Amino acid sequence: MATSPTQFGLSYRTSVDNASSTMEREIGQLVEMGATRAQARAALRQHKDVMEAAEQIFSGRYDDVVDDDGDVEMEGLDDTRGAKAVKRAISPDKYCDKDEDEGDDEDDDEDDAADFGEGDEDDVEEFEGYDSDFEVPADSGKGVTSSDPYAGIFFSKDRREEVIEVEEEPEVVFIQELNERVKLMTQGQWMKGCPEGSEQSYLFQLYQELTEGQSQCPNGCSFSLRRQKMDFFALFASTSIPDFPTYIDQLKKTVPKKCSKCTKLYCYACGEPFSNPDSTTGTAEDRSLLFHCANLQGVILGIGLAMLEEVFAEEGEHITIPGDKHKTGKRRKAEMHALLASDFDDDDDDDHYPPVNQAKKLKLGVGYAGDVREDTSGQAEAQAIQKAKDEKLSKLLQSIRVYLPSVHREGGGMPSDYLVHPTALAHLRRRFNFVSSQLLRNDSLADMSDRSILYFELLEWLETISCHEALASMMAMPIMVVTSVKTLPAKRTPSRGSAHIRERTIIYEGSSGPRELLEAIVIQAQAALKGLEPLKLDAVPEEEMTEEQKRLTDDDKGKGKDTGRAAATEENVKLLNFCRRIVGTARGIDRSLRETKGEAFVKRLHAGLPKIPGASSDLGAAPEPRITSGQTEEEARATYMEWANRVRFEYCDLTLPSTAGEAEEDPHYKFYYNTEARMLANSDIPKRSLAIAKELAVLTTNLPVAWDSSVFLRVDETRVDVIKALITGPEGTPYHNGCYLFDIFLGASYNQSPPNVKYMTTNGGKYRFNPNLYADGKVCLSLLGTWTGPGWIAGKSTLLQVLISIQSMILCEEPYLNEPGWANSTGTPASRAYSANVRRMVVRTAMLHNLRYPPEPFGEVIRTHFRLKANSIIKQLDNWLTMDDGKATNSDGAYSGNPGAIGGSGSGFQNDVEELKGLLRTLADGGSIDRVETV
């Protein structure tokens, strides 16, 4: 089928330099359709007619044609390599009022021409520049090194783009048939948020065509109409809330036009006749009306997604600005206005606001006075408000999704489903990606499940996009996010009555793409599914009860005790279905990408996805991290972080080998709560299973890891309630870089009650490392109910909170202050002596002993921790020696009286330090340690 420029939503355009060659003009026309210049030349040599040449090009006949250097011509992408060029967005005064712009620099004019196809014809952005559908055959044998011309460009998160965007005062018009005033989308709003030069070009062309172009009768009549901005770019609103349905209704009235001369019906957007008008009424069939051409598709998606973006921001969703998590509310609001706001104001949003005062807090202990309880009032009201917001967003998403290109549409694909306008990808990448990335960055699967009405619709969008060849590559493309906004000073004072225009420099940087963000949720969903496995729940909802059954059920109320099991099981099934949908969506996206983009595309995509090893068999799959002699501390930190993120959460086998006469189905476990775990074997407690599933989902991706201190978790692969944790001591504390082991069991009443936690790094029950860490392993913490203060909140508190509380509140800078009677003894000699004593215990037990006899299953974690930080820890040990008071180690420094000295004189500490430094040097040099055993 011949492909016309109109079908692609593009118009024939004469070269700016008025090239006299007919061949050059025809090449320019084919380039606008999507061909490369090399393909256009080759096709025109054999076919004199432009349309015939276009048909042959898009049939694939010239796919293997390359330029003289052996590569497919990629103009329009070369300037993104390195991403240093400043791209000027379309400016109304530049493109609509040329006379006023004569004072601009010539260099700017040249850049603008190159970006928007206003310069030499050779600089026109190519069609393939907006998507990666065009690929060079790998076996072409013409020096092509990769079948993916976009490797390292569109798919690199290292990209950085600086763009000048324009904001204008919106025009307001009165629509008589609705009897209301309506704002019109400005050109600046239409193009806002687009850092890609090729996409800017297509957005500009479509806006100009639908606001100033002529709509002529396609039947040879002289009848024509000049399009107006209000026809396609009216921003309808109901009580200040964007009203997409009204926009669609008005568009249905506007799009079909009847020629006053020949009385035939044609499309106002593209000027082509409707293929199936109703002969009796002279109107186009409603189903095809807004799916007639690519122009309509482009403008509907643009307006709809702009409305979605505005509603999302107005509904108070949490907005994440990557790279700066601590911006003040005013600063964050300024940056969001640069992205979203439609109202024009003269305030300079980019002043440097004073930072929040973060004066150093007085160090105090955690010996709380009295029982403090958290105020949980208002939660039900907040949940109701959130539900209403989610329903509004979901409804709007569903309304807009109707117009997404989809060849699998119910009833069959429509013309615009096959002829996708180039701006469709631009709209999705800048507007939909903004909303979806905020939702996908939610780190709570439980919250997502509670808001499933919104997230189910989001998954529908991702599936629909991935199933279309023209859009599928977006799943792997990094999302370009705003990292800096700066308003430029006005070049001239606006004349009286003219529109006020403001320019801003926006810096965009690459961040995780949609599929990568989804993978983090997939990891959580898989963990939750593992937590729900013991119940073997059926995901199929129960059949609805008859009226008689409902009546009998009502009559039984109050006659028997309600155990809550049915409600708990229903909630479990809801979470199970939600998790299966998430995992199924990810698999469906990958399947679609294989069909549309190829196996190599999917392999490259998966290589960059976050990964969590699923079982002990996965350990060691990744290369062992190495610290080379020439590495800087910054490089060493990066290596440590990459390793720690990869191994922080893993499933493993925590069972003991079965002995003679014992059934393998009733194993023992290598941890303190073995008896309790065996008693709950094969238990069926829906509430507990649901709580554990939600807990695992959070823990898989949210355990804190850092160079200064990290938390590592190991969960039994068959009993997810059997857990071991390893916490490395925080910097600036006497626990720094020590390894502290905890056994954790999620009991029968979890999480109505807190988990059972036992501290295991006690030197065989001899050392008390902290007033809150007893030598017998007791952990005193208010969350666990073993200490005064804010306690465990049933159904709300989490194991992650417990782990972070131990890491930050117990393993603290001055552990002496954790005893209630000593809470105000900051910096006293007694406090300094206590910390010195702790350091001696840490070196002997949490460092030296754990390195020689690493506890299971953290042997490799402990060894790698000390090897990667060997040089840093050696410096730390030298510093600790200078701080030591020379006293003998006191096994229980929390009390006065009998010192309980262990190890004789203080020289024992120096001996431990020297032995540990020797082991660290051996590890750093790649050697092994003698007599290392796993206990």
N, C-alpha and C positions, 0 to 999 in steps of 0.2 A: 504494500500500500504506500503510495506516495505520501511524503511527510511535508506539510507546508509550514512556513514560519508562523502562520496564525495559530496552527494547532499547537505549536510549542509555546504560544503566548509571547512570541517575539515579532517584531516588525522589521521590514526591510529598512536599512539605514544607509544613507550615502556617506562615504568616507569624509571625515572632516577636512582632509587636505584636498578634496575634490579630485581624486585620482582620475586621470583621463582614460586609463585603460579599462575596457569593458571586462577583460579577464579579471582584473583586480577587484572590480565592483562585484562580479559574480562570486569570486572567492570570499569576499567579505560577507555576502549573503549566506553562503554555506557555512561560514564560520559562526555566524549568528545562530544558525540552526543547531550547531553542536559539532560540526566537523572540525578537524584540524586543518591547518593551511595545506599541509602535505597531502591529506586525503582530498581536499577540494581541488588542488591542482591536478592530481592524478585522475579524478573523476571527470573534470571538465575537458581533459585532453581526449577522452573517449566519448563523452556525451555533451553535445553543444547546448542542450536545454538544461537550465539550472534545476528545475524540478526533477527531471529524469536523473541528473547527477545526484541530487539529494536522496532520491529513492534508492539508488544503488549503494550509496554510502551507509544509509541506515539499515540496509538489509545485511550489512556485515561484509560486503565484498571487499572493502578497502581497509579492514581492520588491521591488516599487517603492514600498512604503508607507514614508513617512518621518515624522518628528516635526514639530511645528509650526514649528520653526526651519529646516526644509528639509534637515536632516541625519539620517542614520540614527543611531538612539540608540546611543551607544557608552559606556555606563556600564561601569566596570571598566577602561577604558583612559585616561580623563581624568586619573586620578591619576598615570599614568606620564609624562605630558607634563611635561618639566622634571625629572622623576625626583628630587624632593627629599623626598617623604614617606617616613617609616619604616614599613615593613609588618611587623607581628608575626606570625611563623609560629605554627602551632598549638601550644599549650602544654598538656601533659597536665593540669597543675593548674588551668589556666584553663577547660578544656572538660570535664574529668572530675570536678573537685572544686571546684565553684563557691563553696562556703562559705568556703574558705580564701583566696579571691581578693578579698574585699571591700575590702581595703586598697589595691587598685590605683587609679591615677588614672582619673577618669571619661573623660578624653580618650583614654586608651589603650583603654578599653572601646569607645568609639565608633569608633575606628579599626579595632579588631579586628572589630567587627560589620560595618563596611562592607566589609572585606576578605573576610570569610568568609560573607557572607549571613546574619549573625545579627542585623542591625539592621532598619531599616525596609525594607519590600519594594522600595521604589524603589532601594535601594542594592545589590540582588542583582547579582552579576557576570553579564553576559550571556554566552550560549553562544559568540557570535562573538568574544568577547574572547580565546579561546585559539588562534585561527587566523585567517588572512586569507581564508578561503573565501568569507565574506560580503562582497560588493562591491556598491556602489550603481551602477546603470546610468548610464553616462556621459551618455546622452541623456534622462535623466528630466526635464530642464527645470525642476527645482525648486530651483535655486540651489546644486546640488552642484558644488563646484569640482574634485573629483578622484574618480575611480572607485576609488581605493584609500584606504580609511579608516585604514590603518595607516602611511601615508607619514609619516616623521619620528618615529614612535613605536617600533613593534616593529622597524623596519628602520633605526634610527639607531644608529650605533656610539658616539654621544655620550651615550647613556643611562648613568645611574648610579643604582643602587638600594641602599638600606640596609635590611637585614632582620635581625630578631632570630630566631635559630634555637635550637631546644631540643634538648638531648641528655639521654637518660635511661639508667639502668642497664638493660641488656637482661635480659629475663625468660628463664629456662631451664626447659624442660619435659622430661619423660622420655617417650619414645615406646616403648611396650612391644613392638610388632611388630618394631621395629628394634633394640630393646634398647640404646638410646643416648640420651644427653642432647643436646638441641638448643636453640640460642638462637633466640629469636623477634625478628623485626624490630620495633623500637619505632616509635611514631608519629613521633618526631623523626627517626629514620633514614629512614623512608619519605618524609618531606617535605623532607629536607635538600637544599640546593642549588637551591631553587626560589625565585626572586625575584619571580615574577609573582603578583599577588593572585588572579586568576581561576584560575590553575593550582593554587594552594594550596587554593582552595575545593574543586575537584574531587578533589584528592588526599585531603583531609580526609574528604569525603563517602564515597569508596570505602573508605577504611580503617575508618571507623566502621561502614559497612554490612556489611563482611566480618568484623568482629571482634565486633560486638555486636548486629547485626540478626537478625531472625527469618526463617527459611527455611520457608515454609508450602507445603503441598501445593496445587498450582494447580487441583486437580479438585474443589474445594468441600468437601473434608474438613476437619475441625478439627485435623488432624495438623500439627504444626510443630516445628521444631528451632531452638534458639538457636545461631548460629554462634560458633565459638571462634577465637581468634587463631592457635592452632597449626594450624588447618585450612588456612590460606592463607599464613601469614607465617613459616613455619619456615625457618631458614637452615641447611640441611644442609651438612655439611662432611666431607671425607675427608682425614684427616691434616692438619687445619687449612686445607685448601684447599676453597673453595666447591664444592659438588657439585650442579650444576644437573640432571643426569639423575635423581638420586634425588628431587629436589623434584618433577620432572614425574611420576615413577612414583607418588609418594604422592598427587599431585593427581588422577591418573587413578582412584585408589581412593576418593578423598574426594568428588569432584564428583557422580557419579551416586548419587542417593538414592531408595530405594523407600519409598513411603508404607506404613506398617504397617496402614492401614485399607483403602485401595483397591488396594494393591500395584502401583500405577503408578509409573513412573520419572520423576523430574524433576531439574532442575539445582539443586544445592545453592547455587551462586553467585548465581543470579538468581531462582530459584523458578519457572521456566517449564518446561513438559514438553519432553523431547527430541523432535525432529521425526521421527527415524528409529530408534527403539529396535528391537533385535533381539527379535522376538516369541517366539522359542524359548528364549532365555536370559534375557530381561528386562534386558539390558544395552544401553547405547547403543553405536552403532558407533564403533570406536576412532578413526576418522579425524575424526569430528565432535565427539568428546567434549570436547576442550579448545578447540574453536573455536565453541562453542555460543552464547556471549554476550559482550558487551563487557566485563562485569565480569571474566571470566576473562582476557580479553586484557590488561586494565589491570594486574591483579595479576601475571600471568606476566612481562610486560615489566618491571614494576617490580622484581620479585625478581631476574630474570635479569640485568638491567643493573646492579643493585647488586652482584651477584656478579662481573660482568665488571669493574666499577670496582675492586673489591677485589683481584682477581687481577692486574689491570694494575699497580696500585700495588705489590703484593707482589713482582711479578716484577722490580721495580727499573727500570721504564721511566723515562726522563728526564722530569721534570715541569717544565713551564715556567710560571712565575708572571709574566704580562705586567706590565710596568711596573717590575719589580725583578729584574734579571738577576744581582745580586750578593749575594743573601741567603746567609747561612751555612747549612750543612747542618741545624743545629738549628732555625733559623728556618723553613727550607723544610719541615722535617718537621712543625713545628707547624701550618703552614697546610694541609698535606695532611691532617693529622688532622681539621681542621675540615671538610674536604670528604669524606673517605673513611672514617675510622676507625670501627669498630663497637665497639671496646672503650672502656669508660668509665674515666677516671682523674681524679684530683683536681689534677693539676699544672696550673698556669697556663701554658699554652703561649705566652702573648702578652707575656711580659716582654720588655723591650728588651735584647737580647743585645749585648755589646760588639762593635764592628766589628773586622774583621780588621785587624791592624796592617799598614799599607801605607806604611812609611817610605820616603822617597825613596832610590832605588838610586844607588849610585855609578856615574857615567857611565864606561863603558869602551868601547874600540874592539871591532872584530870580528876582530882579528888572532888567531885561535885558535892555541893551542900544541898541535901534534900533531893526529892524525886521530881525530876523535870519531865514533863510530858509534852509531846508535840500537839499543836492545835491543828486538828484535821477538819475543822468546820468549813463549810463552803465547797467541799469536794464534789458533792452531787450537783450543785449548781454549775460549777465549772465544767463538769462532764456533759451536762445538758447543753451548755453553750457551745462546747467543742463539737458535739454531735450535730447541732444545727449548722455550724460552719462547714463541717465535712459534707453534709447533705447538699448544701448550696454549691460547693466546689465540685462535688461528684456529678450533680445534675448538669452543671455548665460543661464539664469535661465530656459528658455523654452527648450533649447536644453538638459540640464541636467535632467530636470523633466521627460523626456521620459523614463529614466532608473530607476526612482523611482519604488519600488515595488507597484503594483496596480492590484488587482484582477478584477477591473472594467475597465481594458484597452479596448479600442476600438478594436473589433475583438476577444476579449477573452483573459484571462490571460495566461501568458507564464510561463515556468518552474521556472524561477528566481522570479516570482511574488509570488509563493507559498512557495518556499524554500529560505527564506530570509537569507542572510549571516549575522552572528552576528556583523560584522563590519559596516553594513549599519546604525544601530542605532548610533554607535560610530561616524561615519562620520557626521551624521545629527546633533547630539548633540553638537559637538565641532566646526564644520565648518559652517554648515548652520545656526545654532543657533546664531553664532557670527554676521553674516550678518543680519539675520531677527531681532535680538534684537535691532540692531542699527536703523533699519528702523521703527520698532514698537515703539521705544521710541520717535519718532517724535511727538511733542506736538501740531502740527498744522494740523488740518483736512483740512484746505484750501490748505496747501502745498501738502498734500497727494493727494488731488483731482487733483491739477494741475499736479501731477506726477503719475496719475492713471495708465499709461502704465506699470510702475514698480510695483505699489502696487497691481494691479489686478493679476499680475503673482505671487506675494508673497502670496496672498490669495489662489491661486490655489495650491501652495505648501502645505500650512497648511491643506487644505481640503484633499489633496491626502494622506498626512502623517496620518491624523486622521482616515482615512478610512481603514487603514491596521492594523490588530490586533497586528502584531509584532512591530509596530512603534507607535501606538496610545498613549501609556503611556508617550511618550516624551512630549506631550502637557502639562502635569501636572508637569513634572520634572523641578526643578529649573535649570537655566542655570548657569554653573560654569564659572565664569569670573576671569580674571587675576587681582590680586590686588597688587602683588609685584613680582619683577624680580631681581635676583642677580646672577651675573656670578661667578662661582667657579674658584679658581686658578687651573691651569693645574697641574696634578699629575706628569707628566713627560714631558720632551722635546721631541717633535716628531722626529723620526729618519729621516734622509735625504731621500726625495722622498716619505715619507708616508703622508697620509691625515692628515690635521690639524683638531683636534676635540676639541670642547668646551662644557662644561656642565654648565647649569644654574639651579638655584633653583627657581621654579615658585610656588607661592602660589595662589590657586584658592579658591574663596568663592562663595557660592550660592547666586543667585539673582532671580528675578521674571522669571517664566517659560513662554513659548510662549503663552499659553492660557490666563495667567494673564496679559501679556503685551497687548494682543489683546483686553481684556476687557476694558482697559483704552480708546482705540480707539472706541470701541462699545459705551461707554458712550457719547463720543463726537458725534458719528454718530446719536445716538438717540436724542441728544439735537438739532442737526442740522435738523433732520427730523421734530421735533416739531416746529422749526422756519419756516419750509417750508409748514407746514400744511395748513395755510390760503389759499394758492393758489390752493391746491388740484391738483397739477400738475400730468400729466400723464407721467409715466416713459417710455412709449413706444415711441421711436423716430419717428418723422414724416417720411412719405414715401418720397423717393428720387424723386425730380422733374424730369419731362421729359425734353428733350432738348428744346422743344417748350416753356415750362414754364420758363426754365432758360433764353431763349432768350428774352421773354417778360419781365422778371424781369430785365434783363440788360437794356432793352430799357426804363424802367421806372425810371432808376437812375437819380437823380437830379430834377425830376418832382414833388416830394412831400417831405415833411419833414420827416426824419427818426427819430422816437421817441426812437429808441434803445430798444424797448420792446421785439422784436423778439430775438435779441441777448441775452438780459438779461434772457428771459425765457429759451433759449437753455442752458445757463450756469447753471440755476437753475435745469434743468432736469439732466444735467451732475452730479451735486452734489447730487441730489436726488438718481440717479442710483448708484452712488458710495457708499453713506451711506447705501442704502438697501443691497448692496453687502456685506458690512462689517458686518452688523447685520445678514444677511443670512448665511455668512460664520461661524460666531460664533455659530449660532443655528445648522448648519450642523455639525460642529465639536462635539458639545455636543451630537447630535443625534448619530453620529458614535461611540463616546465613550460609550454611553449607550449600543449600540449593541455589541461592542467588549470587553469592560471592565466591564460593569455592572453599575447599578444604584448607588451602594454604592461608586464606584470610582468617578462618576460625582458629587455626593453630597459632597464628601470630597474636590474635586477640587473647587466647587463653594463656599464652606465655606471660602476659602482664597482669593477670587476675590475681587477687589475694588468695592465698592457700592456707588451709589449716590441716595438718596431718590428721587423719581420721583414726588411726590405730597404731599399735606398736610396730606393725610391719612397715609403716611409712617412715619410721625413724631412719635417719642416715641417707634418705633419698637425695637430699640437697647436698652440694659440696660443703666440706667443712670450712668454716670461716677462718681466714688467716690474717695475722697482723705481721706485716713485713717490717724490716728494720728501718726502712726509710719513711715509714708512714708518720704523718703528723698526728697530733692528738685529735684534731677534728676528723681526720680520716679513720682513726681508730674508733672514735665514737660512732661514726656512720656504720662501720662494720659490725660493731656490737649491737646497734639498734636493729640492723637488718636481721641479724641472727636471733635476737631476743623476740622480735615480733613474730618470727617464724615458729619458734618453739615454745611460746608462752603457754599455749593450751594444747594438750594432746590426750588422746585416749590410749590406754596401755593395759597390760595384764597385771593386776595387783593381787592375784590369787597365789596361794601356796600350793606346791605339788601335793596331790592327794596321796595319802598313805594307804597301806594295805587294809582292806576291809571297809574303806570309806567310799561312798558314791561320788563320782565326779560332779554330779549335779548339786552337791552340797559342799562347796569348797570353803576353805578358810582363807582369810585375807591378811595381807601383810600390813596391818595397821591396828591402832589401839582399840578401835571399836569393832573388832572382829565378832565378838559375841552378839552385839546388837544387830550387826548386819545379817548374821546367819538367822537370827530370829525373825527378820522381816523378809526372808527369801520367799519369792513368789507371792508377795503381798499384792493386794488389789485395793489401793486407796486412791480414788480419782483425784481428790483435792491435792494430795501430796504429789502425784504424778504430774499434774498440771503445773504446780509451783516449781518442781524440779525442771520441767521442760522450759519454762520461761527463764529460769535461772541459768540454765546451760546456754540458752540463746544469747544472753547478755555476756556471759563469761567468755565465750569463744572469741569475741572481737573487742572486748573492753577492758581486759586485764591491763593495768598500768605497767608499761615497760619504759625504762629510761636508763641512761648511762649512770645516773646517780642512785637509782633504786628500782627494782622490778619485782613483779609477782608472777610466779610460774605455777601452773596447775596441771595435775595429772588425775584423770578420771578413769575408773575401771571401765573397760570396754563392754562389759556385760552387766555391771551394776553401777549405774550412774549416780547412785547415792553414796558411793565409796570414793572419797576424794583425798588427795594429798596436795599440800601447798608448800611452796618454797618462796620465802621473801628475802631479798637481799637488802642489807641495811642501808638506810639513806645517808647521803653525804652530810657532813657537819654534825654527825652524831657519833657516840662511842660504839655504835653498831655498824658503822660504815663498811660495806663490802663483805660483811659476814653473811653466812647462809643459814637461815632459820627455818626449820621444818615444822609443819603442823599437820596433824591428822584430823580430818573433818568427816562427820557423818550426818547426813540429812535424815533425821529420825522420822518416826511414824506420824508425828503431828506437824511436820514441816509443811508450810511456813507459817502456820498458826503460832508456832513457837520457834525459837532460834535454833540454829544447828548446834551440834556438839563439836567442840573444838579443843584439841589437846596439843600443847606445845611439847615438841620432842627433842629439841637441841638443848639438853640439860646436863651433858657430861655424865650420863648414867644416873640421873636424879640427884646430882650433887650441886649444880650451879643454879642460883636464882639470878637471872639476868636483869630483872626489873621488878619493882614493887608489884607490877601487874602480871609478871610471868614467874610463876612459882617453880621451885625445883621439882615438884611432882607433876608438872605439866599443866597446872591450872592456869587459865587465861582470864584475868579480871578485866571485864569490859562491859559497859552498861548495855550494849546491844545484846550481849549474851545472857543478861540477867545476873551476872556475877559481880556487878559494881553499880553504884548509884549513878543516876544521871538519865538522860534520854534513853528509853528502853526500846525493845523490839516492838514494831507495829505489825500486827498480824495482817498478812496479805500484802504488805507494802515494803517492809524492810527486806534486804537481800544479803546473800553471802558476800557479794562484791563489797557492800558497805562494811561488813565485818573485816574483810581483808585489808581494805584501805584504812580503816580505823586502827588496826594493829600496826600497819606500816607507818602511819603518820602520828598517831597519838601515843602508842606504847614505845615504839622504836624511835624515841624522840631525842632532842638535843641534850636535855638535862633530865635523865630518868629519875633522879632523886626527887624531883618535884611531883612525881606521880603518886607519892604517898600523901594522903590527905593532910596529915599534920605538918608536912614539910612543903606544902604547895607554894609558900611565899619565900622560900629560901634560895632565890635565884642568885647564883654566883658566889655562894658561901663556900668556905673551905670544905665543909662536909659534902656539899654538892660536887665540888671538883674532885674530891677523894673518891666519891662514889663512882663518878664517870671513869676515873683512872682504873678503878677495880674492874669495872665492866669491860674496858678495853683489854685488860689482861685475860679475862674469861673468853672474850670474843676471839682473840688471836689463838688461844689454845684449843677451843672447842668449835666455834663457828667457822674458823678458817682452817687451821692446821689439821685438826682431827677429821673434819668433813672432807678435806682434800685427800688425805691418806685413806680414809675409810668412808667413801661417799655413800649416803643412805639411798636405797632404792626408792623410787625409780629415777632419781635425779643425778646419777653418777656423771653422765655426759654433760648435763647442764652445769653442774658445779665445776667440773674440770674446764669446760669452755669459758665459763665466767671468769675463772682465775687466769686462764691463759690469755684471753683477750684484754684483760685489765692488769696484766702482770706489772708492767712498768709503772702504771699509776698507783697500784697497791704498794709496790716497793717504796715509792716516795711517801705514801701514807704511813707506812710502818716506821720509817725513819723519823717522821714527825711525831708519831705516837711515843717513840722512845724518848724524845726530848721532853715530852709532856708528862712522862711517867714519874710518880713520886717515890719509886724505889721500894715500895712496900710489898709484902707478900700478898698473894691472891686470897681474898676473903670469899668463901663459897656463898655466903648470904649477907651481902652488904647492906641489906635493908634494915638491919637491926644493930644496935650497939651491944656492947658486952663481949662475950666470947667471940673473937674474930674469926674462928673457924679457918685458920690459915691453911692453905694447900699449896704445896710446891716450894716450901722453905722460903728463902730470901727472895728479894726482888730480882736477883740475877736470873731466876727462872724465866721471867718475861723476856729478857734479852736473848736467852737461849732459844726460846720459842720463835722470836722474831727472826733470828738468823737462820734457823732451820726452815722457816716458811719462805724467806727470801731466796734461799737456795732452791727450793722446789719451784718457785715462781720463775726463776731464771731458766731452770731446766725446761719448764713448759713453754716459755717464750721462745726458746731455741728449737722447739719442735721435738724435744726429748720426752721420755716417759718417766714415770715416778715408780721407784721400787716399792714393793710391798703394798701396792694399792689394792684394796679389796672393796667389795660391795657388801654392805651390811643391811 
